[in-house]
Amino acid sequence: MFVHKLPKVRAITFNKYGSPTEVLRAVTYQLPPLTPTTLHLKFLASPINPSDINQIEGVYPVKPNFRTLGEHEKTAVAGNEGVAQVIGVGDKVEDIKIGDWVVMGKSAFGTWRTHADATPDDVIRIPHEGIGIVRAATLTVNPCSAYRMLKDFVALKEGDFIIQNGANSGVGQAVIQIAKAWNINTINIIRDRQNFQELKDFLKSIGATYVISDKDLQAKNREFEWNKDIEGKGIALGLNCVCGKSVISMAKLLRHSSPLITYGAMSRQPLTIPASQLIFQDLRFFGYWMARWNKENPKAKRMEMLNDIIELIKQGKLRDVVCEENNWGGDDKEDVSDDVLTQRFLEIFKKATEEFRGAKQIIKMI
């Protein structure tokens, strides 16, 4: 067993649920020794996702593991997604070697840290050549959610149309690009805003067929520019991450018996379904949660999905979501105090929660 010098871990943690700005704090502790069946990881980068915030608040269904980290008792490391490099491998570990890149095999691992000990079941090794750190760090949530929702609920054919709201979100951008790669057309709804035309142009540049504001979608007696394109075949699938009354306008456009998939509720409003859409349109309403799919499916099937997505990235058909990269501790991150590291992280976190934010916040640990 290769023995390396055990590094000090810098981690963003919480010891109780609550507002992230109030409960998050940086801690430092010693990485535990390697065992024959464990791995040592060095994190390269991790994003800040909405589910991370929900988990810290205590409202996310997947709960973190509160445990002792060095001298810090009953502490959970925040973060659900990220990419790490293997720096230590136990003698009895197979199929993983030093230098491999891995992503998390389950939610609530705790990715906002510099290093971690893990088991092979905790991670999935990825063929990372040619995809870069940011793409690898954001691989397992948004692209996978888009991939599964396009694949699992209706047999889409080339030339079909789908419609989605929240189209500028990370999942929305992945839907646009994967659909484009599969020759599926997308109608994309975004909130009205000052830079609407700029955002519309960006979504068109990554493959959106049509882009419309939620305000225009709900306008009465409006003729839509895609009407001739969908004549005779309708819209095959709806994807909803917003909820609220605007979903009714989107659902009205779906063809008979189509599925409408809800995977989020950004408006924090309930999903209202008129009886007519159930009775006369016979629409099928489903909920989707990536964490549940991961739990219910074997690692081999997840690896097949990741390989498909990675191939799209290598072909240039799936680009990075718009990101802002942050060195979470500054250039002197190894030397700053936990209090300073906490404040620096919270500055990044604030940007991640701003309304109409234009970029996903990525924490780089290298």
Buried (B, 14 or more C-beta within 10 A) or exposed (E): EEEEEBBEBBBBBBBEBEEBEEBBBBBBBEBBEBBEEBBBBBBBBBBBBBBBBBBBBEEBEBEBEBEEBBEBEEBBBBBBBBBBBBBBBBEEBEEBEEEBBBBBBBBBBBBBBBBBBBEBEBBBBBBBEEBEBBBBBBBBBBBBBBBBBBBEBBEBEEEBBBBBBBBBBBBBBBBBBBBBBBEBBBBBBBBEEEEBEEBBEBBBEBBBBBBBBBEEBBEEEEEBEBEEBBEEEEBBBBBBBBBBEBBBBBBBBBBEEBBBBBBBBBBEEEBEBEEEBEEEBEBBBEEBBBBEBBEEEEEEEBBEBBEBBBBBBBEEBBBBBBBEBBBBBEEEBEEBEBEBBBEBBBEBBEBBEEEEEEEBBBBBBE
